[in-house]
Every structure is written in structure tokens, then in C-alpha cells.
Amino acid sequence: ENALEPIGAALVQKGVNSQRPGTPGAAAIYRRHGVTDETWGVSYAELARLEKRLGGDHARAQALWRSGVHDARVLATKIADPAATTPALLDRWIRQCTSQVVADSVGSRSIDVG
């Protein structure tokens, strides 16, 4: 299964084009805030709904992270299972961050891990 499918499927249900979920306006805002990775402009409200729907899914979180897509990486930090998230994984993720936005998301996960 494609790790990005939950993002696309959730947005298809809302009538959004599955090829480019999110909005160009939101993507532009993310870029103004320093996001340089590919971004689809998926709202944080939508990412929160996906987080609730997916729950903790550590394997999917790692696959989402590997995609390199900003929106997917933010979702990855939200669904990574704290019990399976190691300091080494968080260190790797933080080293791969290309924006403060994603680094903040990884940092908030490190608080959950302890």
C-alpha cells in the first residue's frame, strides 16, 4: 500500500483532486514559512483528522517520512507510535529536516517519547 494513500483518499472523499491534495494557497503559506520540500498544501486541520483516523501506525509513519513530502512528514510525526519511536529515529528525522516547521513537529514528538 502506498503510504501517501491516506492523505489522497481522505481528500478524494471531500471532492479534492487526489493527484494534488491540498490547496495551492496553503502550499504558498507553507513556503512563506520556510518549507522547501514538496508540499501539497494539506491543511493542518485535515492532517489532524487523518491522525485520528489512522491512530498510531509506526510503519506507515516511517513510509510517510521517506516520501519527503512536507505534509506527509508532518503526518508521520503525528502517527508514529511513541513506544516504537527511538531517540535514534528522532535524531535521524531531525537531521533530515529541511524546515523549521517540520523540525518543530519532530521536536513535539520527542516530548511524547520522553
N, C-alpha and C positions, 0 to 999 in steps of 0.2 A: 504494500500500500504506500502511496506517495504521502510523505509526511505533511506536505502542504495542503493535502486534500481537505482537512477540516476547515481551513480558512476559506478555501474556494467553495466548498459545499454549503457552509453556513451563509455565505453571501449570495449564492445562487438562490437559496430559499427566500432571500429578501429581494430577488429580482436584479441583483448586481451581476455584471458580466464576470463569469468565472475565470476568464483569461487574465483579467486585470482587476482583481478585487480591490475594494477601497475606492478612494476618490483622488483625482489629481490635486485638488485643493489641499487635502490633508497631507498628501505626499510633499507638496510645496512647503507646508508648515514644518514638516519634519526636517526637510533640507535646510530651512532657515535656522533650525535649532541644531544644526551640525551633522545631520545624518548624511553620510556619503555612500553607504551601501545602497543596493537596490531597495526601493521601498514602494509598496503598493498603496500606501495611504489608508490602511485599515485603521479605523478609529480605536482608541483605547477602550471605549465602551464595548465595541464589538469583540475586542480581544478578551475583555473580562467575561463576556457571555461565553466565548469559546472555552475559556479557562474553567468555568463552572461546568460546562457540558463535558469536557474531556477529563476533568479531575487530574489526579496525579498519573502521569504516563511518562515514565522516565525514558523509555526507548524512543518514543515519539519526540520528546523534548530534545534529545540528542540529535535526532534526524532533522528537526526543525532548525536547530542551531547550525548544523552543517550546511544548510541551504544558503546561508549568507544573506538572506533577505531580512531586512530590518524588522518588519512586522513579525515574521516567523521567529526571529531570535528573541524578541520581547515576549512572545507567547511561550517560547521554550523556557524562559526563566520563571514563568508563572506555573507551568505544569510539571517541572522537574520534581521528582519525588525527593523531599528533604532527607529521607532515610537513606536514599541511594546517591545523594549528591555529596561528593567528597571534596575536601579542600583542594585536591589536585585538579578536579574537574573545574571548580570555580576559578582556580588560578589560570588554567588553560583558557577558559572563556574570557576572563578579564584581559588576558594578553591578546586575544583576538578581537577585542572591541575596537571599533573604528570611530565611535562617537561617545560622547558623554551620556547621551540618552540611554544607550544600551548598557554602558558601564554602570549607570545608576540602577538599572534593572537587575544586573548581575549582583551588584552590591546589596540590594534589598533581599535577594535570595540568600546571600551569605549570612544574613541576620537570622533567617529561618533555620539554617543549617547549624548555626552556633559555632 
